[in-house]
Amino acid sequence: MVKTIFKSVTKSIGRSIKNDPEVQRLRHKYPRFFNFIKKRLTPNEKYGLYLTVGILFTLFFIYLFFGIVQDYIGQDILIRTDLRIINLVSHFRTPFLNKFMLFITYLAKAEIITVAVIFSLIILFLLRKWSYFNNLLVFVLGGELFVWIIKNIVSRPRPPLAEALVSETSYSFPSGHSFVAIAFYGLITFFLFETCKKKYKKTLILIFGLILVILIGFSRIFLGAHWPSDVLASYTSGLAWLSIIITTAQIKRKFHPKLIHSPHLKHKTVAKIALSLIIIFSIFTYLFYKTHPLKPINTTQTTKTIIQLKEVNTKLFEKLPKISETITGAPAEPINIITIASKDTLTKAFIDSGWYLLDPINTKNTFKLINSIIKKKSYPKTPGLPVFWDTRANDLGFGKPTSENLASSRHHIHFWETDFITPEGQTIWVGTAHFDQQIKKKFNIILPIHSTELIVDKEREEIKNTLEKNNFLKSFEKIDITGLSYGVKKSGNNFLTDGQAYILYLKN
């Protein structure tokens, strides 16, 4: 039905343009140009509609690819987001997900792909599918050459080893695994899609192929092997390359049809051989995965810098930002709470003062949050959206629900652990505190973003007074961080602050 409506609308628009008086005048004035355009849009022309659509798709993806390259050179917003995304994704790591993502990433590893390509070529040779045979060979080999050339031209370093779960030695841009995911699995998906006759099978093949390609790209980010922009660059360049191959194949098939040759062997024999090769490939992949387990990279622990208490005001922010950030690096709220305490002391002080240690950000807790919003269930430990500081998502979060005991309204503070400690070994934490008024609703859609109180200093004072009242404060002092400032966060929330912060020295 949708296809019929689309065709009808397209024809109506075409007729309207064709019969327009101004178009008619230009058509008589420039007959060659209009004849050229007509041929380019005619499906039955050899270099008509198929080539035009193919060129447009190819140019579109090439444009996106060079846009990413330009962003890398200019260190634009996409590149500034890279490290924050990797830091955020690392919060979702679990032993099970780590192993699963390692298995997914191995599906595009050189050893696995080499065996898969050889077996695929054998099957295509037996079926005498010469067009598919040549396309696969050219696409994979040409793609690998392209990736190698771009990697060595751009020479982008890999993400920080502290965040990586796999070790890679080559350059980072673009992602070879992500490109191969499109070059091999994308092309195989296209082959199967063309071969199948039933619509539901075509749909399932497309969905499965798309999910696999996306998962392989995401696994590279999850494991810390690639920057997100590396994966995007591979997708755009891979889709441009795939568009060229498919366009060429479609034109050849339509305008240069060859005699259909019978397979070298009977169909049943070819099917048995293909099944045997698939089984062998599956066993090989499993054994490769089992004999190449995940071995997190051993990294040197960050050395803590000792800082005297009287120097906290002057030295803490010499090289560290005074303002929290969004995931794109845009400024958010100024730091307004600094605590001197161990993690256990900090946690105990807030919990015993009626606050909740918020759940970490992961898949399970995200679903719990959505469920609590929809069903209006109590979930006082809801993690909320992460806030970044110095490119890192917050290490700890504390929340204190209002009397309604809902996730939509609460006192809220994010904490980040710094690399500074006192001579006594106490950790220095920085935080941003504000009051979450309600969950935003726009276009009748509930968004997981809170609207916050304008004057964030009220929450700062509330926290200091609460800890003091519950006898957790040894001492405190007030320092100026940014001065009076008014801002608008990317979430759309306004904030007003005097730019000051408390340094809270907690009792052990």
KANORSUL-V320715 format. One record per residue. N is the residue number from 0. PHI is phi in whole degrees, -180 to 180 (none if undefined). D_LAST is the distance of its C-alpha to the last C-alpha in Angstrom with 2 decimals. Layout:
{{N:PHI:D_LAST} {N:PHI:D_LAST}}
//
This chain:
{{0:none:70.41} {1:-60:67.89} {2:-62:69.85} {3:-64:73.09} {4:-62:71.67} {5:-60:70.26} {6:-62:73.67} {7:-64:75.46} {8:-64:73.25} {9:-61:73.55} {10:-64:77.34} {11:-63:77.57} {12:-64:75.57} {13:-60:77.69} {14:-65:80.91} {15:-63:79.78} {16:-66:78.98} {17:-63:82.19} {18:-90:84.40} {19:-65:82.80} {20:-58:85.58} {21:-67:83.53} {22:-65:82.56} {23:-61:86.24} {24:-64:87.25} {25:-67:84.78} {26:-64:85.82} {27:-73:89.46} {28:-79:88.48} {29:-125:86.23} {30:-65:87.64} {31:-64:86.35} {32:-63:82.76} {33:-68:82.84} {34:-68:84.60} {35:-64:81.87} {36:-63:79.16} {37:-60:81.13} {38:-64:81.38} {39:-68:77.66} {40:-107:76.95} {41:-93:79.64} {42:-62:78.38} {43:-87:81.67} {44:-80:81.72} {45:-57:80.72} {46:-110:78.41} {47:-96:77.82} {48:-62:75.00} {49:-58:73.30} {50:-68:73.01} {51:-61:72.00} {52:-62:69.13} {53:-61:68.03} {54:-65:68.06} {55:-63:66.12} {56:-62:63.38} {57:-62:63.26} {58:-64:63.11} {59:-62:60.38} {60:-72:58.09} {61:-64:59.02} {62:-60:58.10} {63:-63:54.65} {64:-61:54.18} {65:-69:55.08} {66:-65:52.88} {67:-67:49.87} {68:-60:51.12} {69:-63:51.41} {70:-62:47.86} {71:-66:46.63} {72:-64:48.67} {73:-90:47.54} {74:51:43.91} {75:-78:44.40} {76:-58:42.25} {77:-61:42.96} {78:-74:41.68} {79:-68:38.61} {80:-81:37.72} {81:-49:38.09} {82:-66:34.70} {83:-67:32.83} {84:-66:34.90} {85:-62:34.18} {86:-63:30.42} {87:-71:30.74} {88:-61:33.05} {89:-62:30.66} {90:-71:28.39} {91:-91:31.35} {92:-72:31.70} {93:-138:31.84} {94:-54:33.63} {95:-68:36.64} {96:-64:36.95} {97:-60:36.55} {98:-69:39.48} {99:-63:41.52} {100:-69:41.22} {101:-66:42.11} {102:-62:45.24} {103:-61:46.15} {104:-69:45.78} {105:-69:47.93} {106:-65:50.73} {107:-115:51.26} {108:-76:50.80} {109:-53:53.84} {110:-62:54.84} {111:-68:54.72} {112:-65:56.50} {113:-59:59.18} {114:-64:60.10} {115:-62:59.98} {116:-66:62.27} {117:-60:64.74} {118:-64:64.98} {119:-64:65.39} {120:-65:68.14} {121:-63:69.92} {122:-63:69.94} {123:-66:71.15} {124:-66:73.81} {125:-65:75.09} {126:-83:75.21} {127:57:76.88} {128:-90:74.50} {129:-66:75.18} {130:-65:73.65} {131:-64:70.32} {132:-58:70.60} {133:-67:71.06} {134:-60:68.43} {135:-63:65.74} {136:-63:66.69} {137:-67:66.81} {138:-63:63.67} {139:-70:61.38} {140:-66:62.83} {141:-64:63.18} {142:-65:59.67} {143:-62:58.17} {144:-63:60.14} {145:-60:58.94} {146:-61:55.25} {147:-61:55.71} {148:-65:57.43} {149:-65:54.88} {150:-55:51.92} {151:-78:53.46} {152:-77:54.48} {153:-76:51.12} {154:55:49.07} {155:-85:45.75} {156:-66:42.80} {157:-72:40.94} {158:-60:37.51} {159:-55:34.50} {160:-61:34.34} {161:-62:30.60} {162:-103:31.68} {163:-93:34.88} {164:-104:35.58} {165:-132:39.09} {166:-99:40.50} {167:-130:43.34} {168:-110:45.27} {169:-81:47.67} {170:-70:47.17} {171:-94:45.50} {172:-104:47.92} {173:-87:49.46} {174:-79:48.21} {175:-65:50.90} {176:-62:49.72} {177:-67:49.85} {178:-67:53.30} {179:-64:54.58} {180:-58:53.32} {181:-79:55.79} {182:-61:58.41} {183:-100:58.78} {184:-67:57.31} {185:-65:58.33} {186:-70:61.88} {187:-61:62.13} {188:-60:61.03} {189:-64:63.84} {190:-59:66.36} {191:-66:65.53} {192:-61:65.53} {193:-70:69.03} {194:-74:70.31} {195:-70:69.23} {196:-103:71.57} {197:-81:69.65} {198:-64:67.33} {199:-67:64.58} {200:-70:64.44} {201:-60:64.30} {202:-63:61.41} {203:-62:59.47} {204:-63:60.13} {205:-63:58.88} {206:-63:55.70} {207:-63:54.93} {208:-63:55.72} {209:-65:53.60} {210:-61:50.55} {211:-62:50.91} {212:-63:51.21} {213:-66:48.18} {214:-62:46.06} {215:-63:47.02} {216:-63:46.04} {217:-65:42.71} {218:-60:41.97} {219:-68:42.20} {220:-74:39.51} {221:-59:37.35} {222:-81:37.51} {223:79:36.80} {224:-84:40.27} {225:-142:41.56} {226:-74:40.71} {227:-55:41.77} {228:-67:44.48} {229:-63:45.93} {230:-67:46.52} {231:-60:48.03} {232:-62:50.31} {233:-68:51.52} {234:-62:52.21} {235:-67:54.23} {236:-69:56.19} {237:-65:56.70} {238:-69:58.04} {239:-65:60.37} {240:-65:61.66} {241:-65:62.01} {242:-63:63.93} {243:-64:66.39} {244:-63:66.99} {245:-66:67.47} {246:-62:69.74} {247:-62:71.90} {248:-65:72.13} {249:-67:73.10} {250:-65:75.81} {251:-62:77.24} {252:-67:77.29} {253:-83:78.99} {254:-108:81.47} {255:-132:82.06} {256:-67:82.25} {257:-111:83.19} {258:-61:84.85} {259:-80:82.44} {260:-85:82.69} {261:-71:82.39} {262:-59:79.55} {263:-60:80.44} {264:-125:79.87} {265:-65:80.15} {266:-58:77.33} {267:-64:76.42} {268:-66:76.25} {269:-63:74.06} {270:-62:71.78} {271:-66:71.42} {272:-63:70.69} {273:-61:68.13} {274:-63:66.39} {275:-63:66.38} {276:-65:64.86} {277:-64:62.13} {278:-65:61.29} {279:-61:61.26} {280:-62:59.04} {281:-64:56.59} {282:-65:56.46} {283:-61:56.06} {284:-63:53.18} {285:-64:51.39} {286:-65:51.90} {287:-62:50.74} {288:-64:47.54} {289:-71:46.93} {290:-92:47.68} {291:-127:45.53} {292:-70:42.12} {293:-71:39.10} {294:-125:37.42} {295:-54:34.44} {296:-66:34.65} {297:-79:32.50} {298:-118:30.64} {299:-71:28.62} {300:-64:24.91} {301:-64:23.99} {302:-78:22.80} {303:-80:19.65} {304:-99:20.44} {305:-78:18.37} {306:-134:18.37} {307:-70:17.71} {308:-59:15.76} {309:-72:19.11} {310:-99:20.78} {311:-57:18.87} {312:-65:21.56} {313:-94:24.44} {314:-100:23.73} {315:-60:21.74} {316:-106:24.89} {317:-61:27.51} {318:-124:28.37} {319:-111:26.38} {320:-68:27.74} {321:-94:26.60} {322:-129:27.99} {323:-72:27.50} {324:-134:30.64} {325:-86:32.91} {326:-66:34.13} {327:-90:37.05} {328:93:34.97} {329:-70:35.97} {330:-64:33.46} {331:-115:31.48} {332:-103:28.85} {333:-67:27.05} {334:-63:23.33} {335:-131:21.88} {336:-136:18.09} {337:-125:15.93} {338:-118:12.15} {339:-113:9.93} {340:-173:7.28} {341:-75:7.95} {342:-62:10.47} {343:-65:9.00} {344:-65:5.98} {345:-62:8.93} {346:-64:11.28} {347:-63:9.78} {348:-60:9.43} {349:-75:13.03} {350:-63:14.47} {351:-71:13.50} {352:-96:14.98} {353:95:18.19} {354:-96:18.16} {355:-110:19.37} {356:-76:18.32} {357:-70:21.78} {358:-63:23.95} {359:-68:24.67} {360:-79:28.05} {361:-157:30.71} {362:-61:34.19} {363:-61:33.31} {364:-73:30.88} {365:-65:33.38} {366:-67:36.04} {367:-64:33.76} {368:-65:33.20} {369:-60:36.96} {370:-63:37.76} {371:-68:35.43} {372:-71:37.07} {373:-66:40.60} {374:-92:40.27} {375:55:37.84} {376:-90:35.54} {377:-72:31.97} {378:-145:29.60} {379:-64:26.25} {380:-98:24.66} {381:-55:27.42} {382:-71:26.41} {383:72:28.69} {384:-77:30.17} {385:-72:28.16} {386:-118:27.52} {387:-110:27.73} {388:-149:26.22} {389:56:27.56} {390:71:29.72} {391:-106:26.86} {392:-71:26.24} {393:-59:22.81} {394:-79:20.28} {395:-133:18.53} {396:-144:19.92} {397:-125:18.92} {398:-137:21.67} {399:-131:22.34} {400:-63:26.04} {401:-76:28.24} {402:-60:30.14} {403:-71:32.53} {404:58:29.81} {405:-112:31.51} {406:-69:30.41} {407:-79:32.65} {408:-139:30.68} {409:-168:26.90} {410:-79:24.03} {411:-149:22.98} {412:-144:20.65} {413:-107:20.84} {414:-124:18.21} {415:-123:19.18} {416:-82:17.24} {417:-93:18.64} {418:-92:19.61} {419:-106:17.63} {420:-134:14.52} {421:-84:13.32} {422:-57:14.51} {423:-85:11.13} {424:91:11.45} {425:-78:9.30} {426:-79:11.75} {427:-102:13.65} {428:-112:14.88} {429:-117:17.95} {430:-150:19.29} {431:-123:22.31} {432:-118:22.33} {433:-158:25.55} {434:-108:27.21} {435:-84:29.47} {436:-84:32.55} {437:-166:34.70} {438:-76:35.93} {439:-72:38.78} {440:-134:42.29} {441:-139:45.09} {442:54:48.61} {443:62:47.79} {444:-117:45.22} {445:-79:41.59} {446:-102:39.46} {447:-79:35.83} {448:-129:34.89} {449:-89:33.32} {450:-89:34.73} {451:-110:31.94} {452:-65:31.89} {453:-61:33.52} {454:-88:31.13} {455:-73:27.79} {456:-64:26.20} {457:-60:26.20} {458:-69:23.61} {459:-59:21.39} {460:-67:21.67} {461:-61:21.19} {462:-66:17.81} {463:-61:16.54} {464:-66:18.09} {465:-64:16.81} {466:-65:13.07} {467:-69:13.91} {468:-63:16.06} {469:-89:13.57} {470:64:11.23} {471:-101:8.39} {472:-95:9.48} {473:-81:8.87} {474:-164:12.15} {475:-156:14.52} {476:-150:17.90} {477:-114:20.80} {478:-128:22.83} {479:-91:26.09} {480:-106:26.26} {481:-122:29.72} {482:81:31.35} {483:-56:33.18} {484:-150:34.16} {485:-127:35.88} {486:-149:36.19} {487:-126:37.37} {488:-79:35.51} {489:-61:37.60} {490:-73:36.88} {491:98:38.89} {492:-81:36.08} {493:-88:36.26} {494:-145:33.30} {495:-131:33.15} {496:-147:30.31} {497:-80:30.03} {498:79:28.27} {499:-100:25.16} {500:-141:21.50} {501:-91:18.25} {502:-101:15.54} {503:-106:12.33} {504:-97:9.34} {505:-86:6.38} {506:-74:3.80} {507:-69:0.00}}
//
